[in-house]
Amino acid sequence: MKTAEDEPVAMTEEPANPSPQNSRGRARAFTIFFIVLLLVAAGAFLFWMHTRQFESTDDAFIEMHLDPVTPRIDGTIVKVYVENNLYVHAGDPLVDLDPRDYQVALDQALASLSQARSQVTAQQPNIPITQVENTANISSAEASVASARAALGSAEHDRDSAAARLAEAEANSARAQADLARYKILIAAEEVSQQEYDQVEAAAKAQAANVAGSRAAVESAARVVDQRRAQIQEASSRVEQYQQNATQQIAIRRAAVRTQEANSQSAAAQVEQARLKLGYTKLVAPVDGIVMKRSAEVGAHVSAGQQLFTIAQTGDLWVTANFKETQLNELKAGQTARIHVDALRRDFDGYVEDIGGGTGAVSSVLPPENATGNYVKVVQRIPVRLRLRPNQTDLDRLRAGMSVEPEVRIR
């Protein structure tokens, strides 16, 4: 057995003194670590300060108005003036449609307008002519009334004269009948001659016949009086009729003139419509911008509303930045922004114009139905419109859809 004395004794070696070179290496490493730590801390502090003062997103794009160019009428294309990517000014010609059919329609409308105006000219004199005719008819009817009344007076005078003659004839007949009665007694007593009796009898018969004639004359005169009264009533009715119809006839004539004038106005409107359609055969650029999506070709028949071009308005630009809803607490309209454009590798100045009224999901074609199924909360994004400030260089180089990274100063 081995004893403790037999165990080897561990020799402890005292460490050597560190050299000056190792000390300097450790100091340099510590210094570098401390500097790096300070730089990281400074960077973290600066990043924290930056995030407190700015909000940014990479979900942002350049946008502009894309105006479709469509014909207002059907037609066949006879000429195309532009190509894709060509810059045009408002009013520059784009496409010509075949104008011949619309020129014929305009000529027909002009002919109809001329005819309608001629009818108005022909109808207008009818009003004063009808007024003169009505006045003449009324005057003539009133004269007929006056003449009938005069004739009535004359007929009544003749009737009275005939009645007086009848009374005279009746008196003479009564005397003749009395004389005849006396002569009958005398002839029976043979105190008068037969000749005298015959004369008296003949005179009595003549007086009786005279009475009958006078009575017939009175009856005839009475019928003439009734006839004259009927003529007065007829003439008075004619006067009343002319007076009542005069206003209505004038109204009818004026209505006819108004109808012709309305026809003339309708024809003028058709002429204006035909002129417009003829003008629509020449399509011009509605705004300044760049031509895109050309589908117009010579010889193609196009319909009203068919899109032939799209014009991108390069003079009206903005940025749609989709910020997270958690970034909108300090975001307000009017705040300044710096917009970095990836394609141009430069920054542009802008400002917040407005904040959207809803999230992109809500305004999508198929909005989410969170009331059904399992729900997973997702941070939504709100579109914010940033307007580029005018009069900056290279604005004309911006195009719709370019990716940008806006940075909005919120403090």
RAFENQUI-V868743 format. One record per residue. N is the residue number from 1. RES is the residue in three letters. SS is DSSP state (H for helix, E for strand, C for the rest). PHI is phi as a letter, one per 40 degrees, with the letter a starting at -180 (999 if undefined). OMEGA is omega in degrees with one decimal (* if undefined). Layout:
n & res & ss & phi & omega
N & RES & SS & PHI & OMEGA
N & RES & SS & PHI & OMEGA
This chain:
n & res & ss & phi & omega
1 & MET & C & 999 & -180.0
2 & LYS & C & c & 177.9
3 & THR & C & c & 179.9
4 & ALA & H & c & -179.8
5 & GLU & H & c & -179.7
6 & ASP & H & c & -178.6
7 & GLU & C & c & 178.4
8 & PRO & C & c & -179.4
9 & VAL & C & c & -178.4
10 & ALA & C & c & -179.5
11 & MET & C & c & 176.7
12 & THR & C & c & -179.0
13 & GLU & C & b & 179.6
14 & GLU & C & c & -178.3
15 & PRO & C & c & 177.5
16 & ALA & C & c & 177.6
17 & ASN & C & c & -179.9
18 & PRO & C & c & 179.5
19 & SER & C & c & 177.9
20 & PRO & H & c & -178.2
21 & GLN & H & c & 178.5
22 & ASN & H & c & 179.0
23 & SER & H & c & 179.1
24 & ARG & H & c & 178.5
25 & GLY & H & c & 179.1
26 & ARG & H & c & -179.9
27 & ALA & H & c & 179.9
28 & ARG & H & c & 179.9
29 & ALA & H & c & 178.4
30 & PHE & H & c & 179.4
31 & THR & H & c & 179.4
32 & ILE & H & c & 179.0
33 & PHE & H & c & -179.3
34 & PHE & H & c & 180.0
35 & ILE & H & c & 178.6
36 & VAL & H & c & 179.0
37 & LEU & H & c & 177.1
38 & LEU & H & c & 179.2
39 & LEU & H & c & 177.9
40 & VAL & H & c & 178.8
41 & ALA & H & c & 178.9
42 & ALA & H & c & 178.2
43 & GLY & H & c & 178.1
44 & ALA & H & c & 178.9
45 & PHE & H & c & 178.9
46 & LEU & H & c & 178.2
47 & PHE & H & c & 177.8
48 & TRP & H & c & 177.4
49 & MET & H & c & -179.7
50 & HIS & H & c & -180.0
51 & THR & H & c & 176.3
52 & ARG & H & c & -175.6
53 & GLN & H & b & -175.3
54 & PHE & E & b & 169.8
55 & GLU & E & b & -177.5
56 & SER & E & b & 176.4
57 & THR & E & a & 175.2
58 & ASP & E & b & 177.2
59 & ASP & E & c & -176.1
60 & ALA & E & a & -175.2
61 & PHE & E & a & 172.7
62 & ILE & E & c & 176.5
63 & GLU & E & b & 176.2
64 & MET & E & a & 177.8
65 & HIS & E & c & 176.1
66 & LEU & E & b & -174.3
67 & ASP & E & c & 176.8
68 & PRO & E & c & 175.9
69 & VAL & E & b & -178.0
70 & THR & E & b & 175.2
71 & PRO & C & c & 176.8
72 & ARG & C & c & -177.2
73 & ILE & C & b & 172.1
74 & ASP & C & c & 178.4
75 & GLY & E & i & 179.1
76 & THR & E & b & -178.9
77 & ILE & E & c & 177.5
78 & VAL & E & b & 179.0
79 & LYS & E & a & 175.8
80 & VAL & E & b & -173.0
81 & TYR & C & c & -170.1
82 & VAL & C & b & 174.7
83 & GLU & C & b & 175.6
84 & ASN & C & c & 176.4
85 & ASN & C & g & 176.8
86 & LEU & C & c & 177.9
87 & TYR & E & c & -179.5
88 & VAL & E & b & 174.0
89 & HIS & C & b & 178.4
90 & ALA & C & d & -179.2
91 & GLY & C & g & 177.6
92 & ASP & C & c & 179.7
93 & PRO & E & c & 178.4
94 & LEU & E & b & -174.8
95 & VAL & E & a & 170.7
96 & ASP & E & b & 172.7
97 & LEU & E & c & 179.5
98 & ASP & C & c & -174.0
99 & PRO & C & c & -168.4
100 & ARG & H & c & 179.6
101 & ASP & H & c & -178.1
102 & TYR & H & c & 173.8
103 & GLN & H & c & 176.7
104 & VAL & H & c & 178.7
105 & ALA & H & c & 177.7
106 & LEU & H & c & 178.5
107 & ASP & H & c & 178.0
108 & GLN & H & c & 179.0
109 & ALA & H & c & 177.5
110 & LEU & H & c & 177.8
111 & ALA & H & c & 177.6
112 & SER & H & c & 177.7
113 & LEU & H & c & 178.6
114 & SER & H & c & 178.7
115 & GLN & H & c & 179.6
116 & ALA & H & c & 178.2
117 & ARG & H & c & 176.6
118 & SER & H & c & 178.3
119 & GLN & H & c & 175.0
120 & VAL & H & c & 178.8
121 & THR & H & c & -179.8
122 & ALA & H & c & -177.1
123 & GLN & H & c & -174.6
124 & GLN & H & c & 178.9
125 & PRO & H & c & -178.2
126 & ASN & H & c & -179.2
127 & ILE & H & c & 178.5
128 & PRO & H & c & 178.3
129 & ILE & H & c & 179.1
130 & THR & H & c & 177.0
131 & GLN & H & c & 178.8
132 & VAL & H & c & 179.3
133 & GLU & H & c & 179.2
134 & ASN & H & c & 178.5
135 & THR & H & c & 179.5
136 & ALA & H & c & 179.6
137 & ASN & H & c & 178.4
138 & ILE & H & c & 179.1
139 & SER & H & c & 179.3
140 & SER & H & c & 179.2
141 & ALA & H & c & 177.1
142 & GLU & H & c & 175.9
143 & ALA & H & c & 177.3
144 & SER & H & c & 177.0
145 & VAL & H & c & 179.3
146 & ALA & H & c & 179.3
147 & SER & H & c & 179.1
148 & ALA & H & c & 177.3
149 & ARG & H & c & 176.4
150 & ALA & H & c & 178.3
151 & ALA & H & c & 176.9
152 & LEU & H & c & 178.3
153 & GLY & H & c & 179.0
154 & SER & H & c & -179.9
155 & ALA & H & c & 176.7
156 & GLU & H & c & 177.1
157 & HIS & H & c & 177.8
158 & ASP & H & c & 178.1
159 & ARG & H & c & 178.6
160 & ASP & H & c & 179.0
161 & SER & H & c & 179.1
162 & ALA & H & c & 177.1
163 & ALA & H & c & 177.5
164 & ALA & H & c & 178.5
165 & ARG & H & c & 176.6
166 & LEU & H & c & 179.0
167 & ALA & H & c & 178.7
168 & GLU & H & c & -179.7
169 & ALA & H & c & 178.2
170 & GLU & H & c & 177.9
171 & ALA & H & c & 178.9
172 & ASN & H & c & 179.8
173 & SER & H & c & 179.0
174 & ALA & H & c & 177.8
175 & ARG & H & c & -179.4
176 & ALA & H & c & 178.6
177 & GLN & H & c & 176.8
178 & ALA & H & c & 177.5
179 & ASP & H & c & -179.7
180 & LEU & H & c & 178.6
181 & ALA & H & c & 179.4
182 & ARG & H & c & -178.2
183 & TYR & H & c & 174.7
184 & LYS & H & c & 177.1
185 & ILE & H & c & -177.1
186 & LEU & H & c & -179.6
187 & ILE & H & c & 176.7
188 & ALA & H & c & 178.3
189 & ALA & C & c & 179.3
190 & GLU & C & f & 177.3
191 & GLU & C & c & 176.1
192 & VAL & C & b & -179.5
193 & SER & C & c & 178.0
194 & GLN & H & c & -179.1
195 & GLN & H & c & -180.0
196 & GLU & H & c & 178.2
197 & TYR & H & c & -179.2
198 & ASP & H & c & 179.5
199 & GLN & H & c & -179.6
200 & VAL & H & c & 179.7
201 & GLU & H & c & 178.9
202 & ALA & H & c & 179.1
203 & ALA & H & c & 178.4
204 & ALA & H & c & 178.3
205 & LYS & H & c & 179.5
206 & ALA & H & c & 179.4
207 & GLN & H & c & 177.7
208 & ALA & H & c & 177.5
209 & ALA & H & c & 178.0
210 & ASN & H & c & 177.2
211 & VAL & H & c & 180.0
212 & ALA & H & c & 178.5
213 & GLY & H & c & 179.5
214 & SER & H & c & 178.3
215 & ARG & H & c & 177.4
216 & ALA & H & c & 177.9
217 & ALA & H & c & 177.9
218 & VAL & H & c & 179.0
219 & GLU & H & c & 177.5
220 & SER & H & c & 178.8
221 & ALA & H & c & 178.1
222 & ALA & H & c & 177.5
223 & ARG & H & c & 176.9
224 & VAL & H & c & 178.2
225 & VAL & H & c & 178.0
226 & ASP & H & c & 178.5
227 & GLN & H & c & 179.1
228 & ARG & H & c & 177.8
229 & ARG & H & c & 176.9
230 & ALA & H & c & 177.7
231 & GLN & H & c & 177.5
232 & ILE & H & c & 179.8
233 & GLN & H & c & 178.8
234 & GLU & H & c & 179.8
235 & ALA & H & c & 178.2
236 & SER & H & c & 177.6
237 & SER & H & c & 179.4
238 & ARG & H & c & 177.2
239 & VAL & H & c & 179.7
240 & GLU & H & c & 179.0
241 & GLN & H & c & 179.2
242 & TYR & H & c & -178.9
243 & GLN & H & c & 179.3
244 & GLN & H & c & -177.1
245 & ASN & H & c & -176.3
246 & ALA & H & c & -179.1
247 & THR & H & c & -179.0
248 & GLN & H & c & 178.5
249 & GLN & H & c & 176.7
250 & ILE & H & c & 178.8
251 & ALA & H & c & 178.9
252 & ILE & H & c & 179.5
253 & ARG & H & c & 179.1
254 & ARG & H & c & 176.7
255 & ALA & H & c & 177.8
256 & ALA & H & c & 178.4
257 & VAL & H & c & 179.1
258 & ARG & H & c & 177.1
259 & THR & H & c & 178.8
260 & GLN & H & c & 176.9
261 & GLU & H & c & 176.7
262 & ALA & H & c & 176.6
263 & ASN & H & c & 178.6
264 & SER & H & c & 177.9
265 & GLN & H & c & 176.6
266 & SER & H & c & 178.3
267 & ALA & H & c & 177.5
268 & ALA & H & c & 177.3
269 & ALA & H & c & 177.4
270 & GLN & H & c & 176.0
271 & VAL & H & c & 179.8
272 & GLU & H & c & 178.0
273 & GLN & H & c & 178.6
274 & ALA & H & c & 177.6
275 & ARG & H & c & 179.3
276 & LEU & H & c & -179.8
277 & LYS & H & c & 176.6
278 & LEU & H & c & 176.9
279 & GLY & H & c & 179.7
280 & TYR & C & c & 177.4
281 & THR & C & c & 177.4
282 & LYS & E & b & 179.1
283 & LEU & E & c & 179.5
284 & VAL & E & b & -179.4
285 & ALA & C & c & -179.9
286 & PRO & C & c & -176.7
287 & VAL & C & a & 170.8
288 & ASP & C & c & 177.0
289 & GLY & E & i & -176.6
290 & ILE & E & b & -178.7
291 & VAL & E & c & 178.0
292 & MET & E & b & 171.7
293 & LYS & C & f & 177.8
294 & ARG & C & c & 174.0
295 & SER & C & b & -178.8
296 & ALA & C & c & 176.7
297 & GLU & C & b & -179.8
298 & VAL & C & c & 179.5
299 & GLY & C & g & -179.2
300 & ALA & C & c & 175.0
301 & HIS & E & c & -176.0
302 & VAL & E & b & 179.1
303 & SER & C & b & 177.6
304 & ALA & C & c & -179.7
305 & GLY & C & g & 179.1
306 & GLN & C & c & -176.4
307 & GLN & E & c & -179.6
308 & LEU & E & b & -179.4
309 & PHE & E & a & 164.5
310 & THR & E & b & 179.9
311 & ILE & E & b & 178.1
312 & ALA & E & c & -178.5
313 & GLN & E & c & -179.3
314 & THR & E & c & 179.9
315 & GLY & E & c & -179.2
316 & ASP & E & b & -174.1
317 & LEU & E & b & 170.1
318 & TRP & E & a & -179.9
319 & VAL & E & b & 172.1
320 & THR & E & b & -178.5
321 & ALA & E & b & -178.3
322 & ASN & E & c & 179.4
323 & PHE & E & c & 173.5
324 & LYS & E & c & -178.7
325 & GLU & H & c & 178.4
326 & THR & H & c & 179.7
327 & GLN & H & c & -171.9
328 & LEU & C & c & -175.8
329 & ASN & C & c & -176.9
330 & GLU & C & b & -175.1
331 & LEU & C & c & -178.2
332 & LYS & C & a & 177.6
333 & ALA & C & c & 178.6
334 & GLY & C & g & 180.0
335 & GLN & C & c & -178.6
336 & THR & E & c & -178.3
337 & ALA & E & a & 173.9
338 & ARG & E & b & -172.2
339 & ILE & E & b & 177.8
340 & HIS & E & c & -179.8
341 & VAL & E & c & -176.1
342 & ASP & C & c & -174.4
343 & ALA & C & c & -177.8
344 & LEU & C & c & -180.0
345 & ARG & C & f & 176.8
346 & ARG & E & a & -176.4
347 & ASP & E & b & 175.3
348 & PHE & E & b & 177.8
349 & ASP & E & c & 177.7
350 & GLY & E & a & 179.2
351 & TYR & E & a & 179.3
352 & VAL & E & c & 180.0
353 & GLU & E & c & 177.5
354 & ASP & E & a & 179.2
355 & ILE & E & b & -175.4
356 & GLY & E & d & -177.9
357 & GLY & E & c & 179.7
358 & GLY & E & a & 179.9
359 & THR & E & c & 177.7
360 & GLY & C & c & -180.0
361 & ALA & C & c & -178.9
362 & VAL & C & c & -177.3
363 & SER & C & c & 179.9
364 & SER & C & c & -179.6
365 & VAL & C & c & 178.8
366 & LEU & C & b & -179.3
367 & PRO & C & c & -178.5
368 & PRO & C & c & 174.9
369 & GLU & C & b & -174.1
370 & ASN & C & c & -177.8
371 & ALA & C & c & -179.0
372 & THR & C & b & 176.1
373 & GLY & C & g & 177.5
374 & ASN & C & c & -177.0
375 & TYR & C & b & 175.1
376 & VAL & C & b & -178.4
377 & LYS & C & c & 179.3
378 & VAL & C & b & 177.4
379 & VAL & C & c & -178.0
380 & GLN & C & c & 178.5
381 & ARG & E & b & -179.9
382 & ILE & E & b & 177.9
383 & PRO & E & c & 178.0
384 & VAL & E & b & -179.1
385 & ARG & E & c & 175.8
386 & LEU & E & b & -179.9
387 & ARG & E & c & 176.9
388 & LEU & E & c & 178.9
389 & ARG & C & c & -177.1
390 & PRO & C & c & 173.9
391 & ASN & C & g & 172.9
392 & GLN & C & b & 179.3
393 & THR & C & c & 176.7
394 & ASP & C & g & 174.9
395 & LEU & H & c & -179.3
396 & ASP & H & c & 179.7
397 & ARG & H & c & -179.6
398 & LEU & C & c & -179.7
399 & ARG & C & b & 179.3
400 & ALA & C & c & 177.3
401 & GLY & C & g & 179.1
402 & MET & C & c & 178.0
403 & SER & E & c & 179.0
404 & VAL & E & b & 175.6
405 & GLU & E & b & 179.9
406 & PRO & E & c & 177.8
407 & GLU & E & b & -175.4
408 & VAL & E & b & 176.5
409 & ARG & E & c & -177.9
410 & ILE & C & b & 177.0
411 & ARG & C & b & *
